[in-house]
Amino acid sequence: MLFFSFFKLMFLVAGLAFYFLPTLIANSRRSQSLAGIFILNLLLGWTFIGWIAALVWAATSERRYYGYVHY
């Protein structure tokens, strides 16, 4: 019985990670539109079109660059 609870939890975590994949991509790319992508993903990600739109936006948004000081 404990195995099935663990399996359900792992399935839930994997499902949430896949659902928020556009947000995770935007975060890893340090996107300037991270908040907008998250909101779109949260509210319209359950529709296939909303999820694809968030994914495309995350993959094509401009990155936030932090200046590095070179001595």
C-alpha positions in Angstrom: 0.0 0.0 0.0 2.8 2.4 0.8 4.4 1.7 -2.6 1.3 2.9 -4.4 1.2 6.1 -2.3 4.8 6.7 -3.3 4.0 6.0 -6.9 1.1 8.4 -6.9 3.3 11.1 -5.3 6.0 10.6 -8.0 3.4 10.6 -10.7 2.0 13.9 -9.3 5.4 15.5 -9.1 6.3 14.4 -12.6 2.9 15.7 -13.9 3.4 19.1 -12.3 6.9 19.4 -13.6 5.6 18.6 -17.1 2.7 21.0 -16.7 5.0 23.8 -15.6 7.7 23.0 -18.2 7.4 26.4 -19.9 7.9 28.2 -16.6 10.9 26.0 -15.8 12.4 26.7 -19.2 11.8 30.5 -18.8 13.4 30.3 -15.4 16.5 28.4 -16.6 16.9 30.9 -19.5 16.5 33.8 -17.1 13.7 35.2 -19.2 12.6 38.8 -18.7 9.0 37.6 -19.1 9.1 34.9 -16.4 6.1 36.3 -14.5 3.9 36.6 -17.6 4.9 33.1 -18.7 4.1 31.7 -15.3 0.6 33.5 -15.2 -0.2 32.2 -18.7 1.0 28.7 -17.8 -1.0 28.7 -14.6 -4.3 30.0 -16.0 -4.3 28.7 -19.5 -1.8 25.8 -19.4 -4.6 23.3 -19.0 -5.6 24.0 -22.6 -3.3 22.6 -25.2 -3.1 25.9 -27.0 -2.3 27.9 -23.8 0.5 25.4 -22.9 2.0 25.6 -26.4 1.8 29.4 -26.3 3.6 29.5 -23.0 6.2 27.0 -24.2 6.9 29.1 -27.4 7.0 32.3 -25.4 9.5 30.7 -22.9 11.7 29.4 -25.7 11.8 32.7 -27.7 11.8 35.4 -25.0 14.8 37.5 -24.4 17.2 36.5 -21.7 18.1 38.7 -18.8 21.8 39.3 -18.8 23.7 40.3 -15.7 26.8 42.2 -16.3 30.0 40.6 -15.2 32.9 42.7 -14.0 36.2 41.8 -15.6 39.3 42.9 -13.9 
